[in-house]
């Protein structure tokens, strides 16, 4: 059998529980569910830096945020290594193509992709350095169709959670464009080489502008109420972060329901494009030798605990869909093993840093020994195995970080600025409504020690002092610090992430 093709599909800001295969009885995601039935669905997949730029850098390099040098949203961040996923695959004989949102810098730097067609949500090329070097490929194509400058004429903000139906003809929607161009890549590929395609959808990241036909799917459905933790009144800084970064404060019940319906509609639209990609592979005779990996860069709180957006380690923000599906036909005994069965779930904690080594092993290439990610093929072969005991999440610059450690059963969160803690048994309490940090002291001590041990593996992490976690502003409530920032920095509401 020739080297397999690899189709890597990502969404942007999609939480893990918005697929039929994840137990959601309302959302319509037949293509995602099809991939889950064919492969392995990872139910405890974590975005360890749940915001666009560092999450995507981790995908590209197999490195975690601390070693990458980025644990916060940062425009103009250049990848610090030449050993990127597309470059290593290209060196190994693959044709490497990307379509959609890359969010790299420089925006036209391919980092190993032979070609990139980018859709960057209205960002001007070069804006990170106050330069103007043109528009992305989607905007230029839209102009060629006679709709120059109208991509955002819907009037919705890029990080707001209000919604309106798409304002242009359906085929001009960025999700449709990414799907169409991905199918074109498959049809116009170099058939003498195996293909690596990254189809990177911008949805369901706000703005919430679904097609009317997808919005109508959920017209009569009653959306669930947001989950609210028993701890939210003890952690007012969550609300301040939400007010400052997420643009979703003080929503009415109707506004919350409309946001969820639009979110579902955008995901169903992406699902339809995934089905187009699968169909195009079948038409080209490639499907029987194609691996699929499907995930998202991070999630969205969508009103849970009065929070919107991402940037924290609650489930909605950091837990992402993650599916690996091997070729549906061919010699599976050779590829996977004679006793392998599809349609299973794994509770092993995995992260976006695992995508690079997984792809390299699928391609039969060497995995760099220095990266943080682990190949997930051992779990695909034996879904009850694990590649790590715990996974570390780290969000924010040093001194103001949120740190999280989980093994898939327990989750411990520590806030560096004020030292507050949260502890959840996420097996029993998957939506993190009951904080056990004040009632289960023994478990809290154990997880605090685990985080200390993990940070002490580094040479100079200021969060640990004398084998103790050291807040950067002990005795000062984080909420007061953030509130002061919000009242003095009027630009904070314009953050574009």
C-alpha positions as CSV (number, residue, x, y, z in Angstrom):
1,X,0.0,0.0,0.0
2,X,1.3,3.5,-0.9
3,X,1.8,6.1,1.8
4,X,-1.6,7.3,3.1
5,X,-3.1,10.7,2.5
6,X,-3.9,12.8,5.6
7,X,-6.8,15.2,5.7
8,X,-6.6,17.4,8.8
9,X,-9.8,19.3,9.4
10,X,-10.1,22.0,12.1
11,X,-12.8,24.3,13.3
12,X,-12.3,27.5,15.3
13,X,-13.8,28.0,18.7
14,X,-15.8,24.7,18.7
15,X,-16.4,23.1,22.1
16,X,-16.4,19.3,22.4
17,X,-20.1,18.7,23.3
18,X,-21.7,20.1,20.0
19,X,-21.7,16.9,18.0
20,X,-24.2,14.2,17.8
21,X,-21.5,11.6,18.5
22,X,-20.8,13.5,21.8
23,X,-24.3,12.9,23.0
24,X,-25.9,16.1,21.8
25,X,-29.4,15.2,20.7
26,X,-30.2,18.5,19.0
27,X,-27.3,19.4,16.8
28,X,-27.1,17.9,13.3
29,X,-23.5,16.7,12.5
30,X,-23.8,13.6,10.4
31,X,-20.4,13.9,8.8
32,X,-18.6,14.4,12.1
33,X,-20.6,11.5,13.5
34,X,-19.6,9.4,10.5
35,X,-15.9,10.0,11.2
36,X,-16.4,9.1,14.9
37,X,-18.1,5.8,13.9
38,X,-15.2,5.0,11.6
39,X,-12.4,5.8,14.1
40,X,-11.6,6.8,17.7
41,X,-13.3,9.8,19.4
42,X,-11.1,11.3,22.2
43,X,-13.5,12.6,24.9
44,X,-10.9,14.3,27.0
45,X,-9.0,16.4,24.4
46,X,-7.6,19.6,25.8
47,X,-6.5,22.9,24.2
48,X,-3.6,23.7,26.5
49,X,-3.5,27.3,25.4
50,X,-7.1,28.0,24.6
51,X,-6.8,31.0,22.3
52,X,-6.1,31.1,18.6
53,X,-2.4,31.9,18.0
54,X,-0.7,29.7,20.7
55,X,-3.1,26.8,20.0
56,X,-2.3,26.8,16.3
57,X,1.4,27.2,17.0
58,X,1.3,24.1,19.1
59,X,-0.4,22.2,16.2
60,X,2.3,23.3,13.8
61,X,5.3,22.4,16.1
62,X,4.3,19.7,18.6
63,X,5.4,22.1,21.4
64,X,3.6,23.3,24.4
65,X,3.2,27.0,25.1
66,X,6.0,27.5,27.6
67,X,8.6,26.0,25.2
68,X,7.1,27.8,22.3
69,X,7.4,31.1,24.2
70,X,3.8,32.0,23.8
71,X,1.0,31.3,26.3
72,X,-1.2,34.3,25.4
73,X,-2.7,35.8,22.3
74,X,0.0,37.6,20.4
75,X,-0.2,39.1,17.0
76,X,3.0,39.0,15.0
77,X,4.3,35.8,16.6
78,X,6.8,33.9,14.4
79,X,7.2,30.1,14.9
80,X,10.6,29.6,16.6
81,X,11.5,26.5,14.7
82,X,11.8,25.2,11.1
83,X,10.6,21.8,12.2
84,X,7.0,22.3,11.5
85,X,4.4,19.7,10.7
86,X,4.0,20.6,7.0
87,X,7.8,21.0,6.5
88,X,8.6,17.6,7.9
89,X,5.8,16.0,5.9
90,X,7.0,17.8,2.8
91,X,10.6,16.6,3.5
92,X,9.1,13.1,3.7
93,X,7.6,13.3,0.2
94,X,4.1,14.7,0.9
95,X,2.4,17.4,-1.1
96,X,1.3,19.9,1.7
97,X,-1.6,22.2,1.2
98,X,-3.6,24.5,3.5
99,X,-6.9,26.3,3.0
100,X,-8.6,28.6,5.5
101,X,-7.5,30.2,8.7
102,X,-3.8,29.8,9.6
103,X,-3.2,32.8,11.9
104,X,0.5,32.6,11.5
105,X,3.0,35.4,11.0
106,X,4.2,36.5,8.5
107,X,0.8,35.7,7.0
108,X,2.2,34.6,3.7
109,X,5.0,32.6,5.2
110,X,4.1,29.0,4.3
111,X,6.1,27.3,7.1
112,X,6.4,24.2,4.9
113,X,3.1,24.3,3.0
114,X,3.6,24.2,-0.8
115,X,0.5,26.4,-1.1
116,X,-1.8,28.3,1.3
117,X,-5.2,29.9,0.5
118,X,-5.9,31.9,3.6
119,X,-9.1,33.3,5.2
120,X,-8.1,35.4,8.2
121,X,-11.4,36.9,9.4
122,X,-10.9,40.4,8.1
123,X,-7.3,40.9,9.3
124,X,-5.2,43.0,6.9
125,X,-2.0,41.3,5.9
126,X,0.9,42.8,7.8
127,X,-1.3,44.6,10.4
128,X,0.7,43.1,13.3
129,X,3.6,45.4,12.3
130,X,1.4,48.3,11.4
131,X,1.9,47.5,7.7
132,X,-0.5,46.9,4.9
133,X,0.4,44.2,2.5
134,X,-3.0,43.4,1.0
135,X,-5.9,41.2,1.9
136,X,-6.3,37.5,2.3
137,X,-7.3,35.1,-0.5
138,X,-10.9,35.0,0.6
139,X,-11.3,38.8,0.6
140,X,-9.7,39.0,-2.8
141,X,-11.9,36.3,-4.2
142,X,-15.0,38.0,-2.8
143,X,-13.9,41.2,-4.6
144,X,-13.6,39.3,-7.8
145,X,-17.2,38.1,-7.4
146,X,-18.3,41.8,-7.2
147,X,-18.6,42.1,-3.5
148,X,-15.4,44.0,-2.6
149,X,-15.3,45.1,1.1
150,X,-18.6,43.5,2.0
151,X,-17.5,40.5,4.0
152,X,-18.3,42.3,7.3
153,X,-21.3,44.3,6.0
154,X,-23.5,42.1,8.3
155,X,-22.4,44.4,11.1
156,X,-21.6,41.7,13.6
157,X,-18.4,42.1,15.8
158,X,-15.6,39.6,15.4
159,X,-15.8,38.5,19.1
160,X,-19.4,39.2,19.9
161,X,-22.0,36.5,20.5
162,X,-25.0,38.3,18.9
163,X,-26.2,37.0,15.6
164,X,-27.7,37.7,12.2
165,X,-28.3,35.7,9.1
166,X,-25.6,35.8,6.4
167,X,-26.1,38.9,4.3
168,X,-24.7,37.8,0.9
169,X,-25.5,34.9,-1.4
170,X,-24.9,31.6,0.3
171,X,-22.0,30.5,-1.8
172,X,-20.0,33.6,-0.8
173,X,-19.9,32.5,2.9
174,X,-16.3,31.9,4.1
175,X,-17.3,28.4,5.3
176,X,-18.5,27.6,1.7
177,X,-15.3,29.1,0.2
178,X,-13.1,27.0,2.5
179,X,-15.0,23.8,1.6
180,X,-15.0,24.5,-2.1
181,X,-11.3,25.4,-2.2
182,X,-10.4,22.3,-0.2
183,X,-12.2,20.1,-2.7
184,X,-10.3,21.9,-5.5
185,X,-7.0,21.0,-3.8
186,X,-8.0,17.4,-3.8
187,X,-9.0,17.4,-7.4
188,X,-5.9,19.3,-8.6
189,X,-3.3,17.6,-6.4
190,X,-0.1,16.1,-7.7
191,X,-1.3,12.5,-7.9
192,X,2.3,11.2,-7.8
193,X,2.7,12.1,-4.2
194,X,0.6,11.5,-1.0
195,X,-1.4,14.5,0.0
196,X,-1.5,16.4,3.4
197,X,-4.4,18.8,3.4
198,X,-5.3,21.1,6.3
199,X,-8.8,22.4,5.8
200,X,-9.1,25.1,8.5
201,X,-12.6,26.5,9.0
202,X,-13.2,29.8,10.7
203,X,-16.6,28.8,12.0
204,X,-18.1,28.7,14.6
205,X,-15.9,31.5,15.8
206,X,-17.9,34.8,16.0
207,X,-19.3,36.7,14.1
208,X,-22.4,34.5,14.3
209,X,-23.6,34.8,10.7
210,X,-25.0,31.5,9.7
211,X,-26.9,30.7,6.5
212,X,-30.6,31.0,6.9
213,X,-31.2,27.4,5.8
214,X,-28.9,26.2,8.6
215,X,-30.5,28.5,11.2
216,X,-33.9,27.1,10.3
217,X,-32.7,23.6,11.3
218,X,-32.9,24.8,14.9
219,X,-35.9,27.1,14.7
220,X,-38.1,25.0,16.9
221,X,-35.5,23.6,19.2
222,X,-35.3,24.7,22.8
223,X,-31.7,25.5,23.7
224,X,-30.4,24.4,27.1
225,X,-29.7,27.0,29.8
226,X,-26.1,27.7,30.6
227,X,-24.5,25.7,33.4
228,X,-23.7,27.7,36.5
229,X,-21.2,26.6,39.1
230,X,-21.7,26.8,42.9
231,X,-18.3,28.7,42.9
232,X,-19.0,31.6,40.6
233,X,-19.8,34.1,43.5
234,X,-16.5,33.2,45.1
235,X,-14.6,33.9,41.9
236,X,-15.7,37.4,40.7
237,X,-12.6,37.7,38.5
238,X,-14.3,35.3,36.1
239,X,-17.0,37.9,35.5
240,X,-14.5,40.7,35.0
241,X,-12.5,38.7,32.5
242,X,-15.8,37.9,30.6
243,X,-16.7,41.6,30.6
244,X,-13.3,42.6,29.4
245,X,-12.5,39.9,26.8
246,X,-15.7,38.1,25.7
247,X,-18.2,40.8,24.8
248,X,-21.1,38.6,26.0
249,X,-22.2,40.2,29.3
250,X,-25.7,40.7,30.5
251,X,-27.4,38.6,27.9
252,X,-31.1,37.9,28.2
253,X,-32.5,34.4,28.0
254,X,-33.6,35.0,24.4
255,X,-30.2,36.4,23.4
256,X,-28.5,33.3,24.9
257,X,-30.8,31.0,23.0
258,X,-30.3,32.8,19.7
259,X,-26.5,32.7,20.2
260,X,-26.7,28.9,20.7
261,X,-28.9,28.4,17.7
262,X,-26.5,30.4,15.5
263,X,-23.5,28.5,16.9
264,X,-25.2,25.2,16.1
265,X,-26.1,26.4,12.6
266,X,-22.5,27.4,11.9
267,X,-21.3,23.9,13.0
268,X,-23.8,22.2,10.8
269,X,-22.6,24.2,7.9
270,X,-19.0,23.1,8.5
271,X,-20.3,19.5,8.8
272,X,-21.8,19.8,5.3
273,X,-18.4,20.9,4.0
274,X,-16.7,17.9,5.7
275,X,-19.2,15.7,3.8
276,X,-18.2,17.4,0.5
277,X,-14.5,16.7,1.3
278,X,-15.3,13.1,2.0
279,X,-17.3,12.8,-1.2
280,X,-14.5,14.4,-3.3
281,X,-12.0,12.0,-1.9
282,X,-14.3,9.2,-2.8
283,X,-14.7,10.5,-6.4
284,X,-11.0,10.8,-6.8
285,X,-10.4,7.2,-5.6
286,X,-8.5,8.4,-2.5
287,X,-10.9,7.7,0.4
288,X,-9.7,4.1,0.9
289,X,-6.2,5.4,1.6
290,X,-7.0,8.5,3.6
291,X,-6.6,9.2,7.4
292,X,-8.8,11.9,8.9
293,X,-8.0,14.0,12.0
294,X,-10.7,16.4,13.2
295,X,-10.4,18.9,16.0
296,X,-10.7,22.6,17.0
297,X,-8.1,25.1,18.3
298,X,-10.2,25.8,21.4
299,X,-13.8,26.0,22.5
300,X,-16.3,28.7,23.7
301,X,-17.9,29.0,27.1
302,X,-21.2,30.0,25.4
303,X,-22.7,31.5,28.6
304,X,-21.7,28.7,31.0
305,X,-20.8,30.2,34.4
306,X,-21.7,33.6,33.0
307,X,-18.8,33.4,30.6
308,X,-18.4,33.8,26.9
309,X,-15.5,33.2,24.6
310,X,-12.3,31.3,25.7
311,X,-9.0,31.9,27.5
312,X,-9.8,29.8,30.6
313,X,-9.8,26.1,31.5
314,X,-13.4,25.4,32.1
315,X,-14.8,22.7,29.8
316,X,-16.5,24.9,27.3
317,X,-13.3,26.9,26.6
318,X,-10.6,24.2,26.6
319,X,-12.2,20.9,25.9
320,X,-12.3,20.3,22.1
321,X,-13.6,17.7,19.7
322,X,-11.0,15.3,18.6
323,X,-11.5,12.3,16.2
324,X,-9.0,10.2,14.3
325,X,-10.4,7.9,11.6
326,X,-8.2,5.5,9.6
327,X,-8.9,4.6,6.0
328,X,-12.4,3.0,5.7
329,X,-11.2,0.3,3.3
330,X,-8.0,-1.4,2.3
331,X,-5.8,-3.7,4.3
332,X,-6.8,-2.5,7.8
333,X,-5.2,-5.6,9.3
334,X,-1.9,-4.2,8.1
335,X,-2.6,-0.6,9.0
336,X,-4.2,-1.1,12.5
337,X,-4.5,-4.7,13.5
338,X,-6.8,-7.6,13.0
339,X,-8.7,-7.1,16.2
340,X,-9.3,-3.3,15.8
341,X,-12.9,-2.1,15.9
342,X,-14.1,1.4,14.9
343,X,-16.5,3.7,16.7
344,X,-14.9,3.6,20.1
345,X,-14.1,6.4,22.6
346,X,-10.9,7.1,24.5
347,X,-10.8,8.9,27.8
348,X,-7.0,9.4,27.6
349,X,-6.0,13.1,28.0
350,X,-4.6,14.4,24.7
351,X,-3.8,17.8,23.3
352,X,-3.2,19.7,20.1
353,X,0.6,19.2,20.5
354,X,-0.1,15.5,19.7
355,X,-1.3,16.2,16.2
356,X,2.2,16.7,14.7
357,X,3.7,13.4,16.0
358,X,0.5,11.5,15.1
359,X,0.6,12.7,11.5
360,X,4.3,11.9,11.2
361,X,3.8,8.3,12.5
362,X,0.9,7.9,10.1
363,X,3.2,9.0,7.3
364,X,5.9,6.5,8.4
365,X,8.3,9.4,9.3
366,X,10.6,9.9,12.3
367,X,9.1,12.0,15.2
368,X,11.5,14.6,16.6
369,X,12.6,13.5,20.1
370,X,12.5,16.9,21.6
371,X,8.9,17.8,21.0
372,X,6.2,17.7,23.8
373,X,3.5,15.9,21.8
374,X,2.9,12.2,21.7
375,X,1.7,10.1,18.8
376,X,-1.8,9.0,19.4
377,X,-1.6,5.9,17.2
378,X,-1.0,3.7,20.2
379,X,-4.4,4.8,21.5
380,X,-6.0,4.3,18.0
381,X,-4.7,0.7,18.1
382,X,-5.7,0.1,21.7
383,X,-8.3,2.7,22.9
384,X,-7.9,1.8,26.5
385,X,-4.3,2.8,26.7
386,X,-2.8,6.2,27.5
387,X,0.1,8.3,26.3
388,X,0.4,10.4,29.4
389,X,-0.9,10.6,33.0
390,X,-1.7,14.3,33.1
391,X,-1.8,17.2,30.8
392,X,-0.9,20.8,31.7
393,X,-2.7,23.9,30.5
394,X,-1.2,27.4,30.8
395,X,-2.9,30.6,29.8
396,X,-1.6,34.1,30.1
397,X,1.8,35.7,30.7
398,X,3.9,34.9,33.7
399,X,2.6,36.5,36.8
400,X,-1.0,36.5,35.6
401,X,-1.4,33.0,34.4
402,X,-4.2,30.4,34.8
403,X,-2.6,27.0,35.3
404,X,-4.6,23.7,34.9
405,X,-3.7,20.1,35.4
406,X,-6.0,17.2,34.6
407,X,-5.9,13.4,34.2
408,X,-9.3,13.2,32.6
409,X,-11.0,12.4,35.9
410,X,-9.9,15.3,38.1
411,X,-9.2,18.9,37.1
412,X,-7.2,21.3,39.2
413,X,-7.1,25.1,38.3
414,X,-4.8,27.6,40.0
415,X,-4.8,31.4,39.4
416,X,-1.3,32.8,39.7
417,X,-2.2,36.3,40.5
418,X,-4.3,35.8,43.6
419,X,-3.7,32.1,44.3
420,X,-7.4,31.0,44.1
421,X,-8.1,27.4,43.3
422,X,-10.8,25.2,41.7
423,X,-11.0,21.4,41.9
424,X,-13.5,19.3,40.0
425,X,-14.2,15.7,39.6
426,X,-15.0,15.9,35.9
427,X,-16.1,12.2,35.7
428,X,-18.9,12.9,38.1
429,X,-19.4,16.6,37.3
430,X,-18.5,17.1,33.6
431,X,-19.7,20.7,33.5
432,X,-17.8,21.7,36.6
433,X,-20.7,23.0,38.7
434,X,-19.3,21.8,42.0
435,X,-16.0,23.1,43.3
436,X,-14.4,20.6,45.7
437,X,-11.4,22.7,46.7
438,X,-12.9,23.6,50.0
439,X,-14.5,20.2,50.8
440,X,-11.9,17.6,49.6
441,X,-8.7,18.8,51.2
442,X,-6.8,15.6,50.6
443,X,-7.5,15.6,46.9
444,X,-6.7,19.3,46.7
445,X,-3.3,18.8,48.3
446,X,-2.5,16.0,46.0
447,X,-3.3,18.0,42.9
448,X,-1.5,21.1,44.2
449,X,1.6,18.9,44.7
450,X,1.3,17.5,41.2
451,X,1.2,21.0,39.7
452,X,4.2,22.0,41.8
453,X,6.2,19.0,40.6
454,X,5.3,19.8,37.0
455,X,6.4,23.4,37.3
456,X,9.6,22.4,39.1
457,X,10.7,20.5,36.0
458,X,11.4,24.0,34.6
459,X,14.4,26.0,35.6
460,X,12.9,29.3,36.5
461,X,9.2,29.3,36.9
462,X,8.4,32.0,39.4
463,X,5.1,30.4,40.4
464,X,7.0,27.9,42.6
465,X,9.0,29.1,45.6
466,X,10.3,26.7,48.4
467,X,8.2,23.9,47.0
468,X,5.0,26.0,47.3
469,X,2.8,27.8,44.8
470,X,3.6,31.5,45.0
471,X,0.9,33.9,43.8
472,X,2.3,37.0,42.2
473,X,0.0,39.4,44.1
474,X,-1.0,37.5,47.2
475,X,-3.8,39.2,49.1
476,X,-4.8,41.3,46.1
477,X,-8.0,40.1,44.5
478,X,-7.6,39.5,40.8
479,X,-11.0,41.0,40.2
480,X,-9.9,44.4,41.5
481,X,-6.8,44.4,39.3
482,X,-8.8,43.5,36.2
483,X,-11.6,46.0,37.1
484,X,-9.0,48.8,37.4
485,X,-7.6,47.8,34.0
486,X,-11.1,47.9,32.4
487,X,-11.8,51.4,33.7
488,X,-8.5,52.8,32.5
489,X,-8.0,51.0,29.2
490,X,-10.8,51.8,26.8
491,X,-9.2,49.7,24.1
492,X,-9.7,46.4,25.9
493,X,-13.2,46.1,24.4
494,X,-11.7,46.2,20.9
495,X,-9.4,43.2,21.3
496,X,-9.5,41.1,18.1
497,X,-8.8,37.4,18.9
